[in-house]
Amino acid sequence: MLHDRWLILRFRRGSQEAFRRIYEKYRDDLLRLAVSLLQDKSVAEDVVHEVFLSLIRARCTVCFR
């Protein structure tokens, strides 16, 4: 948990490496969850992709305030 907070802090400060590590840590779990809920792997992949894009957009919005 502490490691996740550290990654989030680094990501908020612009670390691409932190984002990569967050992505690698959570993508498979998120994809499994999305597939189980949506029953369609292609749609689930799109949803997970959008989740990570939203994370990037949210970070960029915070940076430019």
DSSP file (Angstrom, degrees, kcal/mol; ACC not computed):
  #  RESIDUE AA STRUCTURE BP1 BP2  ACC     N-H-->O    O-->H-N    N-H-->O    O-->H-N    TCO  KAPPA ALPHA  PHI   PSI    X-CA   Y-CA   Z-CA
    1    1 A M     >        0   0    0      0, 0.0     4,-2.0     0, 0.0     5,-0.2   0.000 360.0 360.0 360.0 -44.5    0.0    0.0    0.0
    2    2 A L  H  >  +     0   0    0      1,-0.2     4,-2.2     2,-0.2     5,-0.2   0.891 360.0  54.2 -63.7 -38.9    2.8    2.4    0.9
    3    3 A H  H  > S+     0   0    0      1,-0.2     4,-2.3     2,-0.2    -1,-0.2   0.899 106.7  51.8 -62.1 -40.1    4.5    1.5   -2.4
    4    4 A D  H  > S+     0   0    0      2,-0.2     4,-2.6     1,-0.2    -2,-0.2   0.910 108.8  50.2 -62.6 -42.4    1.3    2.4   -4.3
    5    5 A R  H  X S+     0   0    0     -4,-2.0     4,-2.5     1,-0.2    -1,-0.2   0.897 109.9  50.8 -62.6 -39.4    1.1    5.8   -2.7
    6    6 A W  H  X S+     0   0    0     -4,-2.2     4,-2.4     2,-0.2    -2,-0.2   0.913 110.7  48.9 -64.1 -42.7    4.7    6.4   -3.5
    7    7 A L  H  X S+     0   0    0     -4,-2.3     4,-2.8     2,-0.2    -2,-0.2   0.918 111.2  49.9 -62.5 -43.4    4.1    5.5   -7.2
    8    8 A I  H  X S+     0   0    0     -4,-2.6     4,-2.8     2,-0.2    -2,-0.2   0.920 110.4  49.9 -62.8 -43.6    1.0    7.7   -7.3
    9    9 A L  H  X S+     0   0    0     -4,-2.5     4,-1.3     2,-0.2    -1,-0.2   0.930 112.8  46.7 -60.1 -45.7    3.0   10.6   -5.9
   10   10 A R  H  <>S+     0   0    0     -4,-2.4     5,-2.4     1,-0.2    -2,-0.2   0.903 111.8  51.4 -63.2 -41.4    5.7   10.1   -8.4
   11   11 A F  H ><5S+     0   0    0     -4,-2.8     3,-2.0     1,-0.2    -2,-0.2   0.924 107.1  52.8 -61.4 -44.7    3.1    9.8  -11.2
   12   12 A R  H 3<5S+     0   0    0     -4,-2.8    -1,-0.2     1,-0.3    -2,-0.2   0.787 106.2  54.9 -61.7 -26.6    1.5   13.1  -10.2
   13   13 A R  T 3<5S-     0   0    0     -4,-1.3    -1,-0.3    -3,-0.2    -2,-0.2   0.373 131.1 -93.3 -89.7   5.3    4.9   14.7  -10.3
   14   14 A G  T < 5 +     0   0    0     -3,-2.0     2,-0.6     1,-0.2    -3,-0.2   0.555  67.7 156.6 103.9   9.2    5.3   13.6  -13.9
   15   15 A S     >< -     0   0    0     -5,-2.4     4,-1.6     1,-0.2    -1,-0.2  -0.579  23.3-171.1 -75.9 114.6    7.1   10.2  -13.7
   16   16 A Q  H  > S+     0   0    0     -2,-0.6     4,-2.5     2,-0.2    -1,-0.2   0.842  89.1  58.0 -68.3 -34.3    6.5    8.1  -16.8
   17   17 A E  H  > S+     0   0    0      2,-0.2     4,-2.2     1,-0.2    -1,-0.2   0.894 104.1  51.2 -62.6 -40.7    8.2    5.2  -15.1
   18   18 A A  H  > S+     0   0    0      2,-0.2     4,-2.4     1,-0.2    -1,-0.2   0.912 110.1  49.5 -64.2 -41.9    5.8    5.4  -12.2
   19   19 A F  H  X S+     0   0    0     -4,-1.6     4,-3.0     1,-0.2    -2,-0.2   0.929 109.5  51.9 -62.1 -43.9    2.9    5.3  -14.6
   20   20 A R  H  X S+     0   0    0     -4,-2.5     4,-2.8     1,-0.2    -2,-0.2   0.908 110.9  47.7 -58.1 -43.2    4.4    2.3  -16.4
   21   21 A R  H  X S+     0   0    0     -4,-2.2     4,-2.1     2,-0.2    -1,-0.2   0.889 111.9  49.1 -68.4 -38.9    4.7    0.5  -13.1
   22   22 A I  H  X S+     0   0    0     -4,-2.4     4,-2.1     2,-0.2     5,-0.3   0.938 112.9  48.9 -62.1 -46.3    1.1    1.4  -12.1
   23   23 A Y  H  X S+     0   0    0     -4,-3.0     4,-2.5     1,-0.2    -2,-0.2   0.941 113.1  45.8 -58.6 -50.2   -0.1    0.1  -15.5
   24   24 A E  H  < S+     0   0    0     -4,-2.8     4,-0.4     1,-0.2    -1,-0.2   0.846 113.3  50.7 -64.4 -33.6    1.8   -3.1  -15.3
   25   25 A K  H  < S+     0   0    0     -4,-2.1     4,-0.3    -5,-0.2    -1,-0.2   0.875 124.2  23.9 -71.7 -37.2    0.7   -3.7  -11.7
   26   26 A Y  H  X S+     0   0    0     -4,-2.1     4,-2.6    -5,-0.1     5,-0.3   0.607  96.2  86.2-109.6 -14.3   -3.0   -3.2  -12.3
   27   27 A R  H  X S+     0   0    0     -4,-2.5     4,-2.6    -5,-0.3     5,-0.2   0.908  92.2  47.3 -60.4 -44.7   -3.8   -3.9  -16.0
   28   28 A D  H  > S+     0   0    0     -4,-0.4     4,-2.5    -5,-0.2    -1,-0.2   0.917 114.3  46.2 -65.8 -42.8   -4.3   -7.7  -15.7
   29   29 A D  H  > S+     0   0    0     -4,-0.3     4,-2.4     2,-0.2    -1,-0.2   0.920 114.5  48.2 -64.0 -43.3   -6.5   -7.5  -12.6
   30   30 A L  H  X S+     0   0    0     -4,-2.6     4,-2.7     1,-0.2    -2,-0.2   0.898 111.8  50.1 -64.0 -39.5   -8.6   -4.7  -14.2
   31   31 A L  H  X S+     0   0    0     -4,-2.6     4,-2.8    -5,-0.3     5,-0.2   0.925 109.9  49.6 -65.8 -43.7   -8.9   -6.7  -17.5
   32   32 A R  H  X S+     0   0    0     -4,-2.5     4,-2.3     2,-0.2    -2,-0.2   0.924 113.3  47.4 -60.1 -43.8  -10.0   -9.8  -15.6
   33   33 A L  H  X S+     0   0    0     -4,-2.4     4,-2.0     2,-0.2    -2,-0.2   0.937 112.9  47.9 -62.1 -46.8  -12.6   -7.8  -13.8
   34   34 A A  H  X S+     0   0    0     -4,-2.7     4,-2.9     1,-0.2     5,-0.3   0.900 111.7  49.8 -63.2 -41.4  -13.8   -6.1  -16.9
   35   35 A V  H  X S+     0   0    0     -4,-2.8     4,-2.7     1,-0.2    -1,-0.2   0.917 110.6  50.2 -63.6 -42.1  -14.1   -9.4  -18.8
   36   36 A S  H  < S+     0   0    0     -4,-2.3    -1,-0.2    -5,-0.2    -2,-0.2   0.853 117.5  40.1 -66.2 -32.6  -16.1  -11.0  -16.0
   37   37 A L  H  < S+     0   0    0     -4,-2.0    -2,-0.2    -5,-0.2    -1,-0.2   0.864 126.7  32.0 -81.3 -37.4  -18.5   -8.0  -15.9
   38   38 A L  H  < S-     0   0    0     -4,-2.9    -3,-0.2    -5,-0.2    -2,-0.2   0.668  86.2-144.1 -97.8 -19.0  -18.8   -7.4  -19.6
   39   39 A Q  S  < S+     0   0    0     -4,-2.7     2,-0.3    -5,-0.3    -4,-0.1   0.795  73.2  95.0  57.8  30.0  -18.4  -11.0  -21.0
   40   40 A D     >  -     0   0    0     -6,-0.3     4,-2.6    -5,-0.2     5,-0.2  -0.849  59.2-160.9-152.1 110.5  -16.5   -9.6  -24.0
   41   41 A K  H  > S+     0   0    0     -2,-0.3     4,-2.6     1,-0.2     5,-0.2   0.886  91.9  52.4 -63.6 -40.2  -12.7   -9.4  -24.0
   42   42 A S  H  > S+     0   0    0      2,-0.2     4,-1.8     1,-0.2    -1,-0.2   0.928 113.2  43.3 -62.9 -45.3  -12.5   -6.8  -26.8
   43   43 A V  H  > S+     0   0    0      2,-0.2     4,-2.4     1,-0.2    -1,-0.2   0.904 112.9  53.8 -65.7 -41.3  -14.9   -4.4  -25.0
   44   44 A A  H  X S+     0   0    0     -4,-2.6     4,-2.5     1,-0.2     5,-0.2   0.904 106.6  51.5 -60.9 -41.8  -13.1   -5.1  -21.7
   45   45 A E  H  X S+     0   0    0     -4,-2.6     4,-2.3     1,-0.2    -1,-0.2   0.906 109.9  50.1 -61.6 -41.0   -9.7   -4.2  -23.3
   46   46 A D  H  X S+     0   0    0     -4,-1.8     4,-2.3     2,-0.2    -2,-0.2   0.908 110.4  49.9 -62.4 -41.8  -11.2   -0.9  -24.6
   47   47 A V  H  X S+     0   0    0     -4,-2.4     4,-2.1     2,-0.2    -2,-0.2   0.931 111.4  47.4 -63.7 -46.2  -12.6   -0.1  -21.1
   48   48 A V  H  X S+     0   0    0     -4,-2.5     4,-2.0     1,-0.2    -1,-0.2   0.902 110.5  53.1 -63.5 -40.2   -9.3   -0.8  -19.4
   49   49 A H  H  X S+     0   0    0     -4,-2.3     4,-2.2     1,-0.2    -1,-0.2   0.926 109.4  49.0 -58.2 -45.0   -7.5    1.3  -22.0
   50   50 A E  H  X S+     0   0    0     -4,-2.3     4,-2.6     1,-0.2    -2,-0.2   0.855 105.9  57.5 -64.6 -35.6  -10.0    4.2  -21.3
   51   51 A V  H  X S+     0   0    0     -4,-2.1     4,-1.8     2,-0.2    -1,-0.2   0.940 110.1  43.2 -59.8 -47.3   -9.4    3.8  -17.5
   52   52 A F  H  X S+     0   0    0     -4,-2.0     4,-2.0     2,-0.2    -2,-0.2   0.864 112.3  52.7 -70.5 -34.8   -5.7    4.4  -18.0
   53   53 A L  H  X S+     0   0    0     -4,-2.2     4,-2.8     2,-0.2    -1,-0.2   0.906 108.3  51.9 -63.5 -39.8   -6.2    7.2  -20.5
   54   54 A S  H  X S+     0   0    0     -4,-2.6     4,-2.7     1,-0.2    -2,-0.2   0.886 106.6  53.7 -62.7 -38.7   -8.5    8.9  -17.9
   55   55 A L  H  X S+     0   0    0     -4,-1.8     4,-2.0     2,-0.2    -1,-0.2   0.923 110.8  46.0 -61.1 -44.5   -5.8    8.6  -15.3
   56   56 A I  H  X S+     0   0    0     -4,-2.0     4,-2.4     2,-0.2    -2,-0.2   0.928 113.0  49.5 -64.2 -45.3   -3.4   10.4  -17.6
   57   57 A R  H  X S+     0   0    0     -4,-2.8     4,-2.3     1,-0.2    -2,-0.2   0.901 109.8  51.5 -61.8 -40.8   -5.9   13.1  -18.5
   58   58 A A  H  X S+     0   0    0     -4,-2.7     4,-1.9     1,-0.2    -1,-0.2   0.906 110.3  49.2 -63.5 -41.2   -6.7   13.6  -14.8
   59   59 A R  H  X S+     0   0    0     -4,-2.0     4,-2.0     1,-0.2    -2,-0.2   0.912 111.2  49.4 -64.0 -42.7   -3.0   14.0  -14.0
   60   60 A C  H  X S+     0   0    0     -4,-2.4     4,-1.5     1,-0.2    -2,-0.2   0.867 108.2  53.6 -66.4 -35.9   -2.5   16.5  -16.9
   61   61 A T  H  < S+     0   0    0     -4,-2.3    -1,-0.2     1,-0.2    -2,-0.2   0.909 109.5  48.3 -64.0 -41.8   -5.5   18.5  -15.7
   62   62 A V  H >< S+     0   0    0     -4,-1.9     3,-1.1     1,-0.2    -2,-0.2   0.891 109.3  54.3 -64.3 -39.7   -4.0   18.8  -12.2
   63   63 A C  H 3< S+     0   0    0     -4,-2.0    -1,-0.2     1,-0.2    -2,-0.2   0.815 108.9  47.0 -66.1 -31.2   -0.6   19.8  -13.7
   64   64 A F  T 3<        0   0    0     -4,-1.5    -1,-0.2     1,-0.2    -2,-0.2   0.269 360.0 360.0-100.0  12.4   -2.1   22.7  -15.7
   65   65 A R    <         0   0    0     -3,-1.1    -1,-0.2    -4,-0.2    -2,-0.1   0.467 360.0 360.0 -81.2 360.0   -4.2   24.3  -12.9
